[in-house]
Amino acid sequence: MPVFNVKNMQKLAKRKLPLPICDYLEGAADDERTLERNTQAFDDWALVPRSLVDVSQTDLTTSLFGRPTSLPLILSPTGMSRLFHAQGEMAVARAAAAENVIYGLSTMATTSIESVAQANGDRYFQLYLFRDRNLTAAMLERAWASGYAGLCLTTDTVVSGNRERDLRTGMTIPPRFSLGSLASFVAHPRWAIGTLTGGPFQLANVIEHVGDLAPGGINVIDYVNQQFDRTASWKDVEWLRTRWPGKLIVKGLMAPEDCELAVASGADAIMISNHGGRQLEGGAAPLDYLPAIRDRLQDRAQLIVDGGVRRGTHILKALALGADACSIGRPYLYGLAAGGEAGVRRIISLLRAEVARDMALVGKTKISQINVDDVRHLSDFARRPVRSAGQRLVVDAAA
């Protein structure tokens, strides 16, 4: 099947994955309307093309978290990537390094901090605030020693969202697979063989500290779930700032007021995110909040739009509204599921080509040139044409 865009890769990934794994990747909270809104929000904005501009050369490079990068695109931290392909996080890290984009490694990864560092690309480590602050501090030390330039604190997972697809398929802890789910595993032998032959499936960065807890009555995932700290506050962000010498990114913020607090607590960058619609249902999209956040913070922090990005035009619209870059999760996981490292590279290269082409069509040659004049909200065009018999077309501005 030819792959010309993210949707093509999504269809290919669905063919490769058993139903419970596919639904785990695709699913979101409750009725999944927030998930849908994440992408729909980009449709509310129109790009404004400028003509007769010399666009014979375009430059997509920019700087993120103090490091040069070839594209204003980041690969978000996603947990347990070996669910989707036997190569898991290593395939993603190698693809990111080859394409010179930044990769975020999740605390919930199935590959260790040290192993991913061997891919030699620019990377950051995503962290949760655990009740056991010694566990948190130990991960900070490992990430810094392994050359991770940034630390990304996820703030929107104090409780897990209501992901009903997982309940239906039995993709829960512990698993309770339905007969249909079990049949789907049988119908995907290549996935099963890759999973069974890829080594132990474990949360590699946690097990280093707590060991295999199953003989004692609980497993590592149960342990991690118990470690999520509902008492965490901005004081804890300040504590992280004193412990981490590199760039500090706070992920999972939507309210401009929280973004202000993050900067006051020492954050260098903010990932405007609703966790891909997987946590709180009924919220707005990251793009919806972006203009207000940029207006409030001005140039005091870099802003990353995390969620809903499926096209190069989406990246351009986010940049025009004040973002420094966009971040993707599901799109590169589609590539991983469909073709391992090559699939991830294909997704990055497709988005790179779209950004370059569409930037030229807008009439810009550098990422730094893109600004708010390059977009118009569709409400600006919502004026009703009125025509009376025998009269020329007029516009009813009051309509």
C-alpha positions as CSV (number, residue, x, y, z in Angstrom):
1,M,0.0,0.0,0.0
2,P,1.5,3.4,-1.0
3,V,2.0,5.8,1.9
4,F,1.7,9.5,0.9
5,N,0.4,10.9,4.2
6,V,-0.2,10.1,7.8
7,K,-3.7,8.7,7.1
8,N,-2.2,6.1,4.7
9,M,0.3,5.1,7.4
10,Q,-2.6,4.8,9.9
11,K,-4.5,2.4,7.7
12,L,-1.3,0.3,7.2
13,A,-0.7,0.2,10.9
14,K,-4.2,-1.0,11.6
15,R,-3.6,-4.0,9.3
16,K,-0.5,-4.9,11.3
17,L,-1.8,-4.7,14.8
18,P,-4.2,-6.9,16.8
19,L,-7.4,-5.1,17.8
20,P,-6.6,-4.5,21.5
21,I,-3.2,-2.9,20.6
22,C,-4.7,-0.9,17.8
23,D,-7.5,0.4,20.0
24,Y,-5.0,1.2,22.7
25,L,-3.1,3.4,20.2
26,E,-6.2,5.0,18.7
27,G,-8.4,5.4,21.7
28,A,-9.1,8.3,24.0
29,A,-11.3,9.3,26.9
30,D,-15.1,8.9,27.0
31,D,-16.7,9.8,23.6
32,E,-13.3,10.8,22.1
33,R,-14.6,14.2,21.1
34,T,-11.6,16.0,22.6
35,L,-9.4,13.7,20.5
36,E,-11.3,14.7,17.4
37,R,-11.2,18.4,18.3
38,N,-7.4,18.3,18.5
39,T,-7.2,18.0,14.7
40,Q,-10.4,19.8,13.9
41,A,-9.0,23.0,15.5
42,F,-6.5,23.4,12.7
43,D,-9.5,23.6,10.2
44,D,-10.7,26.8,12.0
45,W,-7.7,28.7,10.6
46,A,-6.9,29.5,7.0
47,L,-3.4,30.1,5.6
48,V,-2.8,33.4,3.7
49,P,-0.7,32.8,0.7
50,R,1.5,35.6,-0.7
51,S,2.5,35.7,-4.3
52,L,5.6,36.7,-6.4
53,V,8.0,35.9,-3.6
54,D,11.4,34.3,-4.3
55,V,11.1,30.9,-2.6
56,S,13.8,29.1,-4.6
57,Q,15.4,28.2,-1.3
58,T,13.6,27.2,1.9
59,D,15.2,26.7,5.3
60,L,13.3,24.6,7.9
61,T,15.9,24.7,10.6
62,T,15.2,26.1,14.0
63,S,16.4,25.9,17.6
64,L,14.5,24.0,20.3
65,F,15.5,23.6,24.0
66,G,18.8,25.3,23.1
67,R,19.7,22.8,20.4
68,P,19.6,23.2,16.6
69,T,17.1,20.9,14.8
70,S,16.2,20.3,11.2
71,L,12.5,20.8,11.5
72,P,10.1,22.4,14.0
73,L,8.8,18.9,15.0
74,I,9.3,16.8,18.1
75,L,8.5,13.1,18.7
76,S,6.5,13.0,21.9
77,P,7.2,10.5,24.7
78,T,4.9,7.5,24.3
79,G,4.8,4.6,26.7
80,M,5.5,1.0,25.9
81,S,6.4,1.4,22.3
82,R,7.3,-2.3,22.0
83,L,3.5,-2.9,21.9
84,F,3.6,-1.7,18.4
85,H,6.8,-3.1,17.0
86,A,9.5,-5.4,18.4
87,Q,12.2,-2.7,17.9
88,G,10.2,-0.3,20.1
89,E,11.9,2.9,21.3
90,M,15.2,2.0,19.7
91,A,13.6,2.2,16.3
92,V,12.1,5.6,17.0
93,A,15.3,7.0,18.5
94,R,17.4,5.9,15.5
95,A,14.8,7.4,13.1
96,A,14.8,10.7,15.0
97,A,18.6,10.8,15.0
98,A,18.8,10.1,11.3
99,E,16.3,12.8,10.5
100,N,17.8,15.2,13.0
101,V,14.6,15.8,15.1
102,I,14.3,15.7,18.9
103,Y,12.9,12.5,20.5
104,G,11.3,12.3,23.9
105,L,11.8,9.0,25.9
106,S,9.0,8.1,28.3
107,T,9.4,7.0,31.9
108,M,7.0,4.2,30.8
109,A,9.3,3.1,28.0
110,T,10.2,-0.6,27.4
111,T,13.8,0.4,26.6
112,S,16.2,1.9,29.1
113,I,17.5,5.5,29.3
114,E,21.0,4.3,28.7
115,S,20.1,2.1,25.6
116,V,18.3,4.9,23.9
117,A,21.2,7.3,24.5
118,Q,23.2,5.0,22.1
119,A,21.2,6.3,19.2
120,N,23.2,9.6,19.6
121,G,20.4,11.9,18.6
122,D,19.0,15.0,20.5
123,R,16.6,13.7,23.1
124,Y,14.8,14.6,26.3
125,F,13.5,12.4,29.1
126,Q,9.9,12.5,30.2
127,L,9.2,12.2,33.9
128,Y,6.3,11.8,36.3
129,L,6.4,13.1,39.8
130,F,6.4,9.9,41.9
131,R,5.6,9.7,45.5
132,D,9.0,8.2,46.0
133,R,11.1,11.3,45.4
134,N,14.2,9.1,45.6
135,L,13.0,7.2,42.5
136,T,12.4,10.5,40.7
137,A,15.9,11.8,41.7
138,A,17.5,8.6,40.5
139,M,15.9,8.9,37.1
140,L,17.1,12.5,36.8
141,E,20.7,11.5,37.5
142,R,20.5,8.6,35.0
143,A,19.1,10.9,32.3
144,W,21.7,13.6,32.8
145,A,24.6,11.1,32.9
146,S,23.3,9.7,29.6
147,G,23.3,13.1,27.8
148,Y,19.7,14.0,27.8
149,A,19.5,17.7,27.2
150,G,16.0,18.2,28.4
151,L,13.6,17.0,31.1
152,C,9.9,16.9,30.4
153,L,7.5,16.8,33.4
154,T,4.1,15.4,32.6
155,T,1.4,17.0,34.8
156,D,-2.0,15.8,33.6
157,T,-2.0,12.1,34.8
158,V,-2.8,12.3,38.5
159,V,-5.6,9.8,37.6
160,S,-6.1,7.8,34.5
161,G,-8.7,8.9,31.9
162,N,-11.7,6.8,31.1
163,R,-10.5,4.9,28.0
164,E,-13.5,2.8,27.1
165,R,-12.0,1.1,24.1
166,D,-9.5,-0.6,26.4
167,L,-12.3,-1.7,28.7
168,R,-14.1,-3.3,25.7
169,T,-11.1,-5.1,24.4
170,G,-9.7,-6.1,27.8
171,M,-6.5,-4.0,27.4
172,T,-6.5,-3.4,31.2
173,I,-4.2,-4.1,34.1
174,P,-4.4,-7.1,34.6
175,P,-5.5,-7.9,31.0
176,R,-9.1,-9.3,30.6
177,F,-9.1,-10.0,26.8
178,S,-12.4,-10.9,25.2
179,L,-12.8,-13.8,22.8
180,G,-12.7,-11.3,19.9
181,S,-9.5,-9.8,21.2
182,L,-7.8,-13.2,21.6
183,A,-8.9,-14.1,18.0
184,S,-7.3,-10.9,16.8
185,F,-4.0,-11.8,18.4
186,V,-4.1,-15.2,16.6
187,A,-4.9,-13.5,13.3
188,H,-1.7,-11.3,13.6
189,P,1.1,-13.9,13.9
190,R,3.9,-11.6,12.7
191,W,3.1,-9.2,15.5
192,A,2.9,-12.0,18.0
193,I,6.2,-13.5,16.9
194,G,8.0,-10.1,17.0
195,T,6.7,-9.5,20.5
196,L,7.6,-13.0,21.8
197,T,11.1,-12.9,20.4
198,G,12.0,-9.3,21.3
199,G,13.1,-10.1,24.8
200,P,11.4,-9.4,28.2
201,F,8.5,-6.9,28.0
202,Q,9.0,-4.6,31.0
203,L,9.1,-1.0,32.1
204,A,12.8,-0.8,31.7
205,N,13.4,2.5,33.5
206,V,11.4,1.6,36.6
207,I,12.5,-2.0,37.0
208,E,16.1,-0.8,37.3
209,H,15.1,0.7,40.7
210,V,12.3,-1.5,42.1
211,G,13.1,-4.9,40.6
212,D,10.5,-7.5,39.6
213,L,7.8,-7.0,42.2
214,A,5.5,-9.7,40.9
215,P,6.6,-12.4,43.5
216,G,5.8,-10.0,46.2
217,G,2.2,-9.6,45.1
218,I,2.1,-6.7,42.7
219,N,3.7,-6.1,39.3
220,V,5.8,-3.2,38.1
221,I,2.9,-1.4,36.3
222,D,0.7,-1.6,39.5
223,Y,3.7,-0.2,41.4
224,V,4.0,2.8,39.0
225,N,0.3,3.5,39.1
226,Q,0.5,3.6,42.9
227,Q,3.4,6.0,42.6
228,F,1.5,8.8,40.8
229,D,1.4,11.6,43.3
230,R,-2.0,13.4,43.6
231,T,-0.4,15.9,46.1
232,A,2.1,17.3,43.5
233,S,2.2,21.1,43.3
234,W,4.2,23.9,41.8
235,K,6.6,23.6,44.7
236,D,7.6,20.2,43.2
237,V,8.3,21.8,39.9
238,E,10.6,24.2,41.7
239,W,12.3,21.2,43.4
240,L,12.9,19.7,39.9
241,R,14.4,22.9,38.7
242,T,17.0,22.8,41.5
243,R,17.8,19.2,40.6
244,W,18.0,19.4,36.9
245,P,20.8,21.4,35.2
246,G,19.4,21.2,31.6
247,K,16.3,22.5,30.0
248,L,13.0,22.0,31.9
249,I,9.8,21.3,29.9
250,V,6.4,21.1,31.4
251,K,3.9,19.0,29.5
252,G,0.1,18.8,29.9
253,L,-0.8,22.4,30.5
254,M,-3.7,24.2,28.8
255,A,-4.7,27.1,30.9
256,P,-2.7,30.3,30.3
257,E,-2.6,30.8,34.1
258,D,-0.9,27.4,34.6
259,C,1.6,28.3,31.9
260,E,2.4,31.5,33.8
261,L,3.0,29.5,36.9
262,A,5.2,27.0,35.1
263,V,7.5,29.8,33.9
264,A,7.6,31.3,37.4
265,S,8.6,27.8,38.7
266,G,11.5,27.6,36.3
267,A,10.2,26.0,33.1
268,D,12.1,26.9,29.9
269,A,9.4,25.4,27.6
270,I,5.8,24.3,27.7
271,M,4.1,21.5,25.8
272,I,0.5,22.6,25.4
273,S,-1.2,19.2,25.6
274,N,-4.3,17.3,26.6
275,H,-2.5,14.0,26.4
276,G,-3.9,13.3,23.0
277,G,-7.5,13.4,24.4
278,R,-6.8,10.4,26.6
279,Q,-7.4,12.1,29.9
280,L,-10.1,14.8,30.4
281,E,-12.9,14.7,27.9
282,G,-14.7,17.9,27.0
283,G,-11.7,20.2,26.8
284,A,-10.5,22.3,24.0
285,A,-7.6,21.6,21.7
286,P,-4.0,22.7,22.4
287,L,-4.2,25.0,19.3
288,D,-7.3,26.7,20.7
289,Y,-5.3,27.8,23.7
290,L,-2.1,28.7,21.9
291,P,-2.8,32.4,21.0
292,A,-3.8,33.3,24.6
293,I,-0.8,31.5,26.0
294,R,1.7,33.2,23.7
295,D,0.1,36.6,24.4
296,R,0.4,36.0,28.1
297,L,4.0,34.6,28.1
298,Q,5.4,36.6,25.2
299,D,9.0,35.3,24.7
300,R,9.6,33.9,28.2
301,A,9.2,30.3,27.1
302,Q,9.2,28.1,24.1
303,L,5.7,26.7,23.2
304,I,5.1,23.3,21.7
305,V,1.7,22.3,20.4
306,D,1.2,18.6,21.3
307,G,-1.9,17.0,19.7
308,G,-3.8,16.6,16.5
309,V,-1.0,17.3,14.1
310,R,-1.4,15.3,10.9
311,R,-0.2,17.6,8.1
312,G,2.6,20.1,7.4
313,T,-0.1,22.8,7.1
314,H,-1.0,22.1,10.7
315,I,2.6,22.8,11.7
316,L,2.6,26.1,9.8
317,K,-0.7,27.2,11.4
318,A,0.7,26.5,14.8
319,L,3.9,28.4,14.1
320,A,1.9,31.4,12.8
321,L,-0.2,31.4,16.0
322,G,2.9,31.5,18.3
323,A,4.2,28.0,18.6
324,D,7.9,27.3,18.3
325,A,7.3,23.7,17.2
326,C,4.7,20.9,17.1
327,S,4.9,17.5,18.7
328,I,3.5,14.2,17.4
329,G,2.7,10.9,19.1
330,R,0.2,8.7,17.2
331,P,1.6,9.6,13.7
332,Y,5.1,8.2,14.4
333,L,3.6,5.2,16.2
334,Y,1.6,4.4,13.0
335,G,5.0,4.5,11.2
336,L,6.6,2.3,13.9
337,A,3.7,-0.3,13.7
338,A,3.7,-0.3,9.9
339,G,7.5,-0.5,9.3
340,G,9.7,-0.1,12.3
341,E,12.5,2.5,12.0
342,A,11.8,3.0,8.3
343,G,8.1,3.7,9.0
344,V,9.0,6.4,11.5
345,R,11.5,8.0,9.1
346,R,8.8,7.9,6.4
347,I,6.4,9.9,8.6
348,I,9.1,12.5,9.5
349,S,10.1,12.9,5.8
350,L,6.5,13.3,4.7
351,L,5.8,16.0,7.2
352,R,9.2,17.7,6.3
353,A,8.2,17.7,2.6
354,E,4.8,19.1,3.4
355,V,6.2,21.9,5.5
356,A,8.7,22.8,2.9
357,R,6.2,22.8,0.1
358,D,3.5,24.6,1.9
359,M,5.8,27.2,3.4
360,A,6.9,28.1,-0.2
361,L,3.2,28.3,-1.2
362,V,2.6,30.7,1.6
363,G,5.5,32.8,0.4
364,K,8.0,32.2,3.2
365,T,11.5,30.9,3.1
366,K,12.4,30.5,6.7
367,I,10.7,29.2,9.8
368,S,11.5,32.5,11.6
369,Q,9.4,34.5,9.0
370,I,6.1,32.8,9.8
371,N,3.9,35.0,11.9
372,V,0.3,35.7,12.7
373,D,-0.2,37.6,9.4
374,D,0.0,34.2,7.7
375,V,-3.3,33.0,9.1
376,R,-6.9,34.2,9.3
377,H,-9.6,32.7,11.5
378,L,-12.6,31.4,9.5
379,S,-14.9,33.6,11.5
380,D,-13.3,36.6,9.7
381,F,-15.0,35.3,6.5
382,A,-18.4,34.6,8.1
383,R,-20.3,37.4,6.4
384,R,-23.5,36.4,4.6
385,P,-23.8,37.3,1.0
386,V,-27.2,38.9,0.2
387,R,-28.5,39.4,-3.3
388,S,-31.8,41.1,-4.2
389,A,-33.4,40.7,-7.6
390,G,-31.7,43.0,-10.1
391,Q,-29.1,44.1,-7.6
392,R,-25.4,43.5,-7.5
393,L,-24.0,41.2,-4.8
394,V,-23.5,42.9,-1.4
395,V,-22.3,41.7,2.0
396,D,-24.4,41.9,5.1
397,A,-21.8,42.6,7.7
398,A,-24.4,42.5,10.5
399,A,-25.5,38.9,9.6
